[in-house]
């Protein structure tokens, strides 16, 4: 995780850069991963970018190599429920996407 962590922090140091949380399960052991495996990576992403510069991406259909769509969503959902307030969760799950892709403020 060390080199990746440094690279993520470097990217996040640029205020114009945002990040999509996606593709995690296909980077793990396809048949033996568990939610705790991803906690340190999610911690780094949220610490580096903050909830306001991150958005969710399912990585569907590629995620099917290592899990199903619902499992991938639940993995991240369980994390954000433990770490983010409701307003922050709403931003992560949808409002940030609108802002990133439509380049307009979300009301």
C-alpha positions as a printed Julia matrix, in Angstrom:
107×3 Matrix{Float64}:
   0.0     0.0     0.0
   2.98    2.33    0.6
   3.78    3.49   -2.95
   0.08    3.67   -3.84
  -0.63    5.75   -0.73
   2.1     8.23   -1.67
   0.79    8.48   -5.23
  -2.79    9.06   -4.05
  -1.67   11.78   -1.67
   0.32   13.44   -4.47
  -2.73   13.4    -6.75
  -4.95   14.75   -3.98
  -2.54   17.63   -3.38
  -3.88   19.16   -6.6
  -7.24   20.79   -5.74
  -8.54   20.35   -9.28
  -8.24   16.53   -9.12
 -11.08   14.28   -7.98
 -11.21   10.5    -7.67
 -13.63    7.67   -8.37
 -13.72    4.79   -5.87
 -13.91    1.86   -8.26
 -12.22   -1.36   -9.32
 -11.27   -2.53   -5.88
 -12.45   -6.16   -5.86
 -10.72   -7.03   -9.11
  -7.41   -5.9    -7.6
  -7.82   -8.32   -4.68
  -7.73  -12.11   -4.55
 -10.9   -12.81   -6.55
 -11.99  -15.74   -4.4
 -10.78  -14.75   -0.94
 -11.28  -11.02   -0.35
 -13.27   -9.55    2.5
 -14.41   -6.07    3.45
 -11.56   -5.53    5.94
  -9.06   -5.9     3.07
 -10.29   -2.61    1.61
 -10.51   -0.51    4.77
  -6.91    0.81    4.58
  -7.34    1.8     0.93
 -10.64    3.53    1.56
  -9.09    5.28    4.57
  -6.3     6.64    2.37
  -8.68    7.79   -0.36
 -11.04    9.56    2.03
  -8.21   11.1     4.05
  -6.47   12.35    0.91
  -9.42   13.61   -1.13
 -12.14   14.13    1.46
 -15.73   13.1     0.81
 -16.31   16.13   -1.43
 -13.74   15.01   -4.06
 -14.68   11.34   -4.25
 -17.46    9.49   -6.03
 -18.53    5.88   -6.27
 -18.03    3.74   -9.37
 -19.16    0.11   -9.43
 -16.68   -1.06  -12.07
 -19.51   -3.1   -13.57
 -19.25   -5.44  -15.48
 -15.55   -5.96  -14.7
 -16.37   -6.35  -10.97
 -18.22   -9.56  -11.84
 -14.82  -11.28  -12.05
 -14.51  -11.05   -8.27
 -17.98  -10.32   -6.92
 -21.44   -9.22   -7.86
 -22.8    -5.72   -8.28
 -24.67   -5.71   -4.95
 -21.64   -6.98   -3.02
 -19.43   -4.25   -4.45
 -21.95   -1.58   -3.49
 -22.39   -3.02    0.0
 -18.63   -3.07    0.54
 -18.4     0.69    0.05
 -21.81    1.39    1.58
 -20.8    -0.26    4.84
 -17.63    1.81    4.95
 -19.3     5.17    4.3
 -22.09    4.46    6.79
 -19.44    4.02    9.48
 -17.31    7.02    8.5
 -19.48    9.72    6.93
 -22.44   11.8     8.04
 -25.6    11.59    5.94
 -24.88   14.82    4.05
 -21.4    13.55    3.2
 -22.79   10.19    2.07
 -25.23   11.96   -0.25
 -22.38   13.92   -1.78
 -20.28   10.78   -2.28
 -23.1     8.69   -3.79
 -24.49   11.25   -6.21
 -24.01   14.97   -5.77
 -20.28   14.84   -6.45
 -20.94   12.93   -9.66
 -23.3    15.63  -10.84
 -20.76   18.3   -10.05
 -17.82   16.43  -11.59
 -19.51   15.39  -14.79
 -21.83   18.32  -15.36
 -19.38   20.99  -14.15
 -22.07   22.88  -12.33
 -22.84   23.38   -8.67
 -25.29   21.03   -7.0
 -28.0    22.75   -5.0
